[in-house]
Amino acid sequence: MILAAIDIGSNAARLLITEVEKKGKETQFNRLNLIRIPLRLGFDVFDKGFIGSKKKKMLIDTIKAFKQLMKVYDVEHYLACATSAMRDAENAKEIIKEIEIETSIEIEVITGELEAEIIYENHVAEILDDGNSYLYIDVGGGSTELTLYHKSQLVLQKSFNIGTVRLLAGKNKDEIWQELKDTLKELSIKYEKLIGIGSGGNINKLFSIMGGKNSDSLTSAGISTIYKEMQSLTVEERMIKYSIKKDRAEVILPALTIYNNILRWAGITEINVPKIGLADGLIHHLYDIILKEN
C-alpha cells in the first residue's frame, strides 16, 4: 500500500511518500521519497496576517506538483494538513478552496494540539524505557509542540506560538515565552531527569552537523556550544561552513535559540533525534484510519 502525507508548514511544504507493508505481525513503513519546498508562508502571515498573491501562487503550484508525484508513485491514499501559518492566515479558507478546485486536493488546517497528537503517532513511545519521562519537542516555523510521556503514559500535549519564522519576523510574544518557561519549569520539578526527543528539519540537520552518526542523541552542552558558534556567523558563512541551503541557514539559529531555552528550562541534558516529523505522523495517522475503516 502506497500512502502520502502533505505537510504545509510555516517555513516549508513537504510531501512524504511511503510504502506500508505487513511482514507477519509487524508493519513496516518504508520511505519512497520526501520532497521539501521552502515556501516560507510564515513570512507573509506573521507580518501581514495573510498570504500574499506571490506565495499563494507558489503554494498552489507546489500542490499541483505534489499531485503529479503522487500519481507517478501510484499513491492510494493521502492526507494533507496545514499548521501554524495557515491557522493564522486571514485568507486560509479562500486559498484552501482554490487549491481544492484546481487540484482536487483537500487540505485540513489542524490545531496545535492535534499537530502534537499526530506527531506522537510516530509510535516513538513504544520503544522507550517504561521507567523514564520523555519530552517530545517539535520546533516548527510558526509553533512549537511539546508532548510529555511519563512511564509510557501520555500526560501532556501543548502547542506554543513560538517558531523559527516567527522569531525571524520578530513576532514571538514575550507572554508566550513566559508561558513556555513556566510550563517547563513546572515539568522539571514534577518529572526528574527528563529525556528530550527532538523532531523536525532543524534538529535533524543539527544532528548531521554535529556528527550524530555514531549516536542517536545530542547533549544540551553540545547544542549550546554550536549555538554560540553559529551566533558569530552570517547566513552566508553558515551555508558554507555547514553545507546547508540558505533557507535552512536562516532558520537554524532561531531553532537553536528555542531548543536551548527548552532544554535549559526543562533541565534536559540529552535529546534523542529519531529523525522523524509531522509528515511521518500523518502517514501513521492515515494508516490507522484505513485500518479502522476496514
C-alpha positions as a LaTeX table, in Angstrom:
\begin{tabular}{lrrr}
\hline
Residue & $x$ (\AA) & $y$ (\AA) & $z$ (\AA) \\
\hline
Met1 & 0.00 & 0.00 & 0.00 \\
Ile2 & 1.38 & 3.40 & $-1.04$ \\
Leu3 & 0.44 & 6.34 & 1.20 \\
Ala4 & 1.32 & 10.03 & 1.04 \\
Ala5 & 1.36 & 12.92 & 3.51 \\
Ile6 & 1.43 & 16.62 & 2.67 \\
Asp7 & 2.60 & 18.91 & 5.48 \\
Ile8 & 2.20 & 22.63 & 4.81 \\
Gly9 & 4.24 & 24.40 & 7.47 \\
Ser10 & 5.24 & 27.99 & 8.13 \\
Asn11 & 8.69 & 27.53 & 6.59 \\
Ala12 & 8.26 & 24.70 & 4.09 \\
Ala13 & 5.81 & 22.31 & 2.48 \\
Arg14 & 6.68 & 18.60 & 2.44 \\
Leu15 & 5.44 & 15.60 & 0.54 \\
Leu16 & 6.28 & 12.21 & 2.07 \\
Ile17 & 5.50 & 9.08 & 0.05 \\
Thr18 & 5.68 & 5.82 & 1.98 \\
Glu19 & 5.12 & 2.15 & 1.19 \\
Val20 & 3.41 & 0.29 & 4.03 \\
Glu21 & 3.99 & $-3.46$ & 4.17 \\
Lys22 & 2.76 & $-6.14$ & 6.55 \\
Lys23 & 5.55 & $-8.56$ & 7.48 \\
Gly24 & 3.93 & $-11.15$ & 9.72 \\
Lys25 & 2.76 & $-9.31$ & 12.83 \\
Glu26 & 4.94 & $-6.28$ & 12.05 \\
Thr27 & 4.06 & $-3.30$ & 9.88 \\
Gln28 & 6.94 & $-1.67$ & 8.01 \\
Phe29 & 6.88 & 1.93 & 6.84 \\
Asn30 & 9.39 & 2.38 & 4.01 \\
Arg31 & 10.06 & 5.91 & 2.77 \\
Leu32 & 10.00 & 6.12 & $-1.01$ \\
Asn33 & 10.52 & 9.87 & $-1.34$ \\
Leu34 & 10.49 & 13.08 & 0.70 \\
Ile35 & 10.25 & 16.40 & $-1.12$ \\
Arg36 & 10.64 & 19.72 & 0.69 \\
Ile37 & 9.77 & 23.09 & $-0.84$ \\
Pro38 & 10.76 & 26.22 & 1.18 \\
Leu39 & 7.58 & 28.26 & 0.63 \\
Arg40 & 8.06 & 30.33 & 3.81 \\
Leu41 & 4.38 & 31.21 & 4.17 \\
Gly42 & 5.04 & 32.45 & 7.69 \\
Phe43 & 6.94 & 35.49 & 6.45 \\
Asp44 & 3.72 & 36.75 & 4.88 \\
Val45 & 1.33 & 35.62 & 7.60 \\
Phe46 & 3.23 & 36.68 & 10.72 \\
Asp47 & 3.97 & 40.09 & 9.19 \\
Lys48 & 0.75 & 40.94 & 7.31 \\
Gly49 & $-1.81$ & 38.48 & 8.66 \\
Phe50 & $-2.48$ & 36.89 & 5.28 \\
Ile51 & $-0.80$ & 35.02 & 2.43 \\
Gly52 & 0.09 & 37.35 & $-0.44$ \\
Ser53 & $-0.52$ & 36.63 & $-4.12$ \\
Lys54 & 3.07 & 35.55 & $-4.85$ \\
Lys55 & 3.23 & 32.98 & $-2.10$ \\
Lys56 & $-0.33$ & 31.85 & $-2.85$ \\
Lys57 & 0.73 & 31.03 & $-6.41$ \\
Met58 & 3.82 & 29.23 & $-5.11$ \\
Leu59 & 1.65 & 27.15 & $-2.79$ \\
Ile60 & $-0.86$ & 26.24 & $-5.50$ \\
Asp61 & 1.96 & 25.32 & $-7.93$ \\
Thr62 & 3.58 & 23.20 & $-5.20$ \\
Ile63 & 0.37 & 21.27 & $-4.52$ \\
Lys64 & $-0.08$ & 20.72 & $-8.27$ \\
Ala65 & 3.46 & 19.27 & $-8.43$ \\
Phe66 & 2.80 & 17.11 & $-5.36$ \\
Lys67 & $-0.35$ & 15.75 & $-7.02$ \\
Gln68 & 1.61 & 14.72 & $-10.12$ \\
Leu69 & 4.26 & 13.00 & $-7.99$ \\
Met70 & 1.56 & 11.10 & $-6.09$ \\
Lys71 & 0.16 & 9.99 & $-9.44$ \\
Val72 & 3.60 & 8.78 & $-10.59$ \\
Tyr73 & 4.04 & 6.78 & $-7.38$ \\
Asp74 & 0.50 & 5.38 & $-7.66$ \\
Val75 & $-0.46$ & 6.67 & $-4.21$ \\
Glu76 & $-3.64$ & 5.01 & $-2.94$ \\
His77 & $-4.49$ & 7.30 & $-0.01$ \\
Tyr78 & $-3.21$ & 10.67 & 1.23 \\
Leu79 & $-3.63$ & 13.22 & 3.99 \\
Ala80 & $-2.87$ & 16.92 & 3.54 \\
Cys81 & $-2.56$ & 19.17 & 6.59 \\
Ala82 & $-1.53$ & 22.76 & 7.23 \\
Thr83 & $-0.21$ & 24.11 & 10.51 \\
Ser84 & 0.67 & 27.40 & 12.20 \\
Ala85 & 0.89 & 29.84 & 9.26 \\
Met86 & $-2.39$ & 28.68 & 7.77 \\
Arg87 & $-4.00$ & 28.71 & 11.22 \\
Asp88 & $-3.18$ & 32.42 & 11.45 \\
Ala89 & $-3.79$ & 33.45 & 7.82 \\
Glu90 & $-6.95$ & 35.52 & 7.26 \\
Asn91 & $-7.34$ & 34.12 & 3.74 \\
Ala92 & $-6.59$ & 30.46 & 4.55 \\
Lys93 & $-10.12$ & 29.20 & 3.78 \\
Glu94 & $-10.19$ & 31.03 & 0.46 \\
Ile95 & $-6.81$ & 29.60 & $-0.62$ \\
Ile96 & $-7.67$ & 26.06 & 0.52 \\
Lys97 & $-10.90$ & 26.22 & $-1.51$ \\
Glu98 & $-8.99$ & 27.44 & $-4.57$ \\
Ile99 & $-6.46$ & 24.60 & $-4.20$ \\
Glu100 & $-9.28$ & 22.06 & $-3.98$ \\
Ile101 & $-10.92$ & 23.45 & $-7.12$ \\
Glu102 & $-7.66$ & 23.42 & $-9.10$ \\
Thr103 & $-6.16$ & 20.16 & $-7.83$ \\
Ser104 & $-8.94$ & 18.23 & $-6.00$ \\
Ile105 & $-6.51$ & 18.00 & $-3.05$ \\
Glu106 & $-8.33$ & 18.61 & 0.24 \\
Ile107 & $-6.27$ & 20.35 & 2.93 \\
Glu108 & $-7.17$ & 20.39 & 6.63 \\
Val109 & $-5.86$ & 23.13 & 8.90 \\
Ile110 & $-5.11$ & 21.35 & 12.17 \\
Thr111 & $-4.85$ & 22.76 & 15.68 \\
Gly112 & $-1.56$ & 22.84 & 17.54 \\
Glu113 & $-2.87$ & 20.19 & 19.92 \\
Leu114 & $-3.82$ & 17.84 & 17.08 \\
Glu115 & $-0.43$ & 18.53 & 15.50 \\
Ala116 & 1.25 & 17.35 & 18.71 \\
Glu117 & $-1.01$ & 14.29 & 18.82 \\
Ile118 & $-0.24$ & 13.34 & 15.22 \\
Ile119 & 3.50 & 13.72 & 15.82 \\
Tyr120 & 3.05 & 11.39 & 18.80 \\
Glu121 & 1.55 & 8.81 & 16.47 \\
Asn122 & 5.02 & 8.03 & 15.14 \\
His123 & 4.82 & 5.47 & 17.98 \\
Val124 & 8.15 & 6.59 & 19.44 \\
Ala125 & 6.76 & 5.89 & 22.92 \\
Glu126 & 6.53 & 2.18 & 22.15 \\
Ile127 & 10.32 & 1.80 & 22.09 \\
Leu128 & 11.10 & 3.92 & 25.15 \\
Asp129 & 12.02 & 2.78 & 28.63 \\
Asp130 & 8.87 & 2.41 & 30.75 \\
Gly131 & 10.58 & 3.84 & 33.80 \\
Asn132 & 11.64 & 7.18 & 32.32 \\
Ser133 & 9.99 & 10.50 & 31.47 \\
Tyr134 & 10.36 & 11.88 & 27.95 \\
Leu135 & 9.58 & 15.31 & 26.50 \\
Tyr136 & 8.92 & 15.24 & 22.76 \\
Ile137 & 9.86 & 18.61 & 21.23 \\
Asp138 & 8.83 & 19.62 & 17.71 \\
Val139 & 10.07 & 23.08 & 16.70 \\
Gly140 & 8.41 & 24.42 & 13.56 \\
Gly141 & 8.34 & 27.70 & 11.71 \\
Gly142 & 5.28 & 29.03 & 13.49 \\
Ser143 & 4.79 & 26.90 & 16.58 \\
Thr144 & 6.47 & 24.50 & 18.97 \\
Glu145 & 4.68 & 21.37 & 20.13 \\
Leu146 & 5.50 & 19.62 & 23.39 \\
Thr147 & 4.37 & 16.11 & 24.30 \\
Leu148 & 5.28 & 14.50 & 27.63 \\
Tyr149 & 5.30 & 10.76 & 28.30 \\
His150 & 5.74 & 9.55 & 31.87 \\
Lys151 & 6.22 & 5.80 & 32.30 \\
Ser152 & 4.81 & 5.29 & 28.77 \\
Gln153 & 1.68 & 7.31 & 29.60 \\
Leu154 & 0.82 & 10.43 & 27.63 \\
Val155 & 0.37 & 13.18 & 30.23 \\
Leu156 & 0.78 & 16.45 & 28.30 \\
Gln157 & 0.27 & 17.78 & 24.79 \\
Lys158 & 0.63 & 21.51 & 24.34 \\
Ser159 & 1.31 & 23.92 & 21.47 \\
Phe160 & 3.02 & 27.31 & 21.77 \\
Asn161 & 3.06 & 30.03 & 19.10 \\
Ile162 & 6.84 & 30.18 & 19.15 \\
Gly163 & 8.66 & 29.21 & 15.96 \\
Thr164 & 11.70 & 29.89 & 13.82 \\
Val165 & 9.94 & 32.05 & 11.22 \\
Arg166 & 8.03 & 33.94 & 13.92 \\
Leu167 & 11.36 & 34.62 & 15.63 \\
Leu168 & 12.96 & 35.86 & 12.40 \\
Ala169 & 9.95 & 38.10 & 11.80 \\
Gly170 & 10.11 & 39.45 & 15.36 \\
Lys171 & 6.60 & 38.13 & 16.09 \\
Asn172 & 7.23 & 35.85 & 19.09 \\
Lys173 & 5.43 & 37.40 & 22.06 \\
Asp174 & 7.05 & 37.77 & 25.49 \\
Glu175 & 4.00 & 36.36 & 27.26 \\
Ile176 & 4.14 & 33.17 & 25.17 \\
Trp177 & 7.84 & 32.76 & 26.03 \\
Gln178 & 6.93 & 33.19 & 29.69 \\
Glu179 & 4.16 & 30.61 & 29.42 \\
Leu180 & 6.59 & 28.16 & 27.83 \\
Lys181 & 9.17 & 28.82 & 30.53 \\
Asp182 & 6.64 & 28.40 & 33.35 \\
Thr183 & 5.34 & 25.15 & 31.84 \\
Leu184 & 8.82 & 23.68 & 31.51 \\
Lys185 & 9.92 & 24.76 & 34.98 \\
Glu186 & 6.87 & 23.01 & 36.45 \\
Leu187 & 7.60 & 19.86 & 34.45 \\
Ser188 & 11.24 & 19.83 & 35.54 \\
Ile189 & 10.13 & 19.84 & 39.18 \\
Lys190 & 7.41 & 17.22 & 38.77 \\
Tyr191 & 9.35 & 14.86 & 36.47 \\
Glu192 & 13.01 & 14.45 & 37.38 \\
Lys193 & 15.67 & 13.66 & 34.77 \\
Leu194 & 13.53 & 14.39 & 31.71 \\
Ile195 & 14.94 & 13.00 & 28.47 \\
Gly196 & 14.31 & 15.00 & 25.30 \\
Ile197 & 13.17 & 13.74 & 21.91 \\
Gly198 & 13.51 & 16.21 & 19.04 \\
Ser199 & 11.76 & 16.19 & 15.68 \\
Gly200 & 11.72 & 18.44 & 12.65 \\
Gly201 & 14.11 & 19.55 & 9.96 \\
Asn202 & 16.29 & 21.78 & 12.14 \\
Ile203 & 17.13 & 19.25 & 14.85 \\
Asn204 & 17.69 & 16.61 & 12.17 \\
Lys205 & 20.13 & 18.92 & 10.40 \\
Leu206 & 21.88 & 19.73 & 13.69 \\
Phe207 & 22.20 & 16.01 & 14.31 \\
Ser208 & 24.04 & 15.65 & 10.99 \\
Ile209 & 26.19 & 18.75 & 11.51 \\
Met210 & 27.25 & 17.62 & 14.97 \\
Gly211 & 28.32 & 14.19 & 13.74 \\
Gly212 & 25.45 & 12.25 & 15.24 \\
Lys213 & 26.09 & 9.18 & 13.07 \\
Asn214 & 27.70 & 7.26 & 15.93 \\
Ser215 & 24.90 & 8.00 & 18.37 \\
Asp216 & 21.15 & 8.57 & 18.41 \\
Ser217 & 21.25 & 11.61 & 20.69 \\
Leu218 & 22.77 & 15.05 & 21.24 \\
Thr219 & 23.75 & 16.70 & 24.50 \\
Ser220 & 22.41 & 20.05 & 25.64 \\
Ala221 & 26.03 & 21.15 & 26.18 \\
Gly222 & 26.85 & 20.33 & 22.56 \\
Ile223 & 23.81 & 22.23 & 21.31 \\
Ser224 & 24.77 & 25.23 & 23.45 \\
Thr225 & 28.29 & 25.16 & 22.02 \\
Ile226 & 27.20 & 25.10 & 18.38 \\
Tyr227 & 24.61 & 27.80 & 19.15 \\
Lys228 & 27.39 & 30.14 & 20.31 \\
Glu229 & 29.44 & 29.18 & 17.26 \\
Met230 & 26.61 & 29.94 & 14.82 \\
Gln231 & 25.79 & 33.25 & 16.51 \\
Ser232 & 29.10 & 34.66 & 15.31 \\
Leu233 & 28.48 & 33.66 & 11.68 \\
Thr234 & 26.49 & 35.34 & 8.92 \\
Val235 & 23.88 & 33.38 & 6.97 \\
Glu236 & 26.34 & 33.01 & 4.08 \\
Glu237 & 29.08 & 31.78 & 6.42 \\
Arg238 & 26.70 & 29.19 & 7.90 \\
Met239 & 25.83 & 28.00 & 4.41 \\
Ile240 & 29.48 & 27.42 & 3.57 \\
Lys241 & 30.69 & 26.03 & 6.90 \\
Tyr242 & 27.82 & 23.58 & 7.42 \\
Ser243 & 26.96 & 22.87 & 3.75 \\
Ile244 & 23.33 & 23.92 & 4.15 \\
Lys245 & 20.90 & 25.81 & 1.92 \\
Lys246 & 20.04 & 29.45 & 2.51 \\
Asp247 & 16.57 & 28.90 & 3.98 \\
Arg248 & 17.97 & 26.35 & 6.45 \\
Ala249 & 20.90 & 28.63 & 7.33 \\
Glu250 & 18.42 & 31.39 & 8.18 \\
Val251 & 16.11 & 29.36 & 10.44 \\
Ile252 & 18.63 & 27.10 & 12.16 \\
Leu253 & 19.83 & 29.81 & 14.58 \\
Pro254 & 16.29 & 30.68 & 15.76 \\
Ala255 & 15.70 & 26.92 & 16.13 \\
Leu256 & 18.78 & 26.66 & 18.32 \\
Thr257 & 17.51 & 29.58 & 20.40 \\
Ile258 & 14.24 & 27.74 & 21.03 \\
Tyr259 & 15.87 & 24.37 & 21.74 \\
Asn260 & 18.45 & 25.96 & 24.04 \\
Asn261 & 15.75 & 27.61 & 26.13 \\
Ile262 & 13.57 & 24.50 & 26.27 \\
Leu263 & 16.43 & 22.22 & 27.33 \\
Arg264 & 17.64 & 24.70 & 29.95 \\
Trp265 & 14.21 & 25.40 & 31.47 \\
Ala266 & 13.26 & 21.70 & 31.50 \\
Gly267 & 16.63 & 20.62 & 32.93 \\
Ile268 & 17.21 & 18.27 & 29.98 \\
Thr269 & 20.82 & 17.23 & 29.36 \\
Glu270 & 20.27 & 14.81 & 26.47 \\
Ile271 & 17.98 & 14.88 & 23.44 \\
Asn272 & 17.30 & 11.88 & 21.21 \\
Val273 & 16.89 & 12.53 & 17.49 \\
Pro274 & 14.93 & 9.75 & 15.72 \\
Lys275 & 14.79 & 11.86 & 12.50 \\
Ile276 & 11.02 & 11.93 & 12.14 \\
Gly277 & 8.41 & 14.66 & 11.99 \\
Leu278 & 4.81 & 15.63 & 11.32 \\
Ala279 & 4.72 & 14.04 & 7.85 \\
Asp280 & 5.72 & 10.68 & 9.36 \\
Gly281 & 2.99 & 11.07 & 11.97 \\
Leu282 & 0.45 & 11.83 & 9.24 \\
Ile283 & 1.36 & 8.57 & 7.49 \\
His284 & 0.79 & 6.59 & 10.70 \\
His285 & $-2.42$ & 8.51 & 11.37 \\
Leu286 & $-3.70$ & 7.77 & 7.86 \\
Tyr287 & $-2.82$ & 4.09 & 8.13 \\
Asp288 & $-4.69$ & 3.82 & 11.45 \\
Ile289 & $-7.75$ & 5.44 & 9.83 \\
Ile290 & $-7.61$ & 2.93 & 6.95 \\
Leu291 & $-7.37$ & 0.00 & 9.39 \\
Lys292 & $-10.40$ & 1.23 & 11.35 \\
Glu293 & $-12.45$ & 1.69 & 8.19 \\
Asn294 & $-11.62$ & $-1.81$ & 7.01 \\
\hline
\end{tabular}
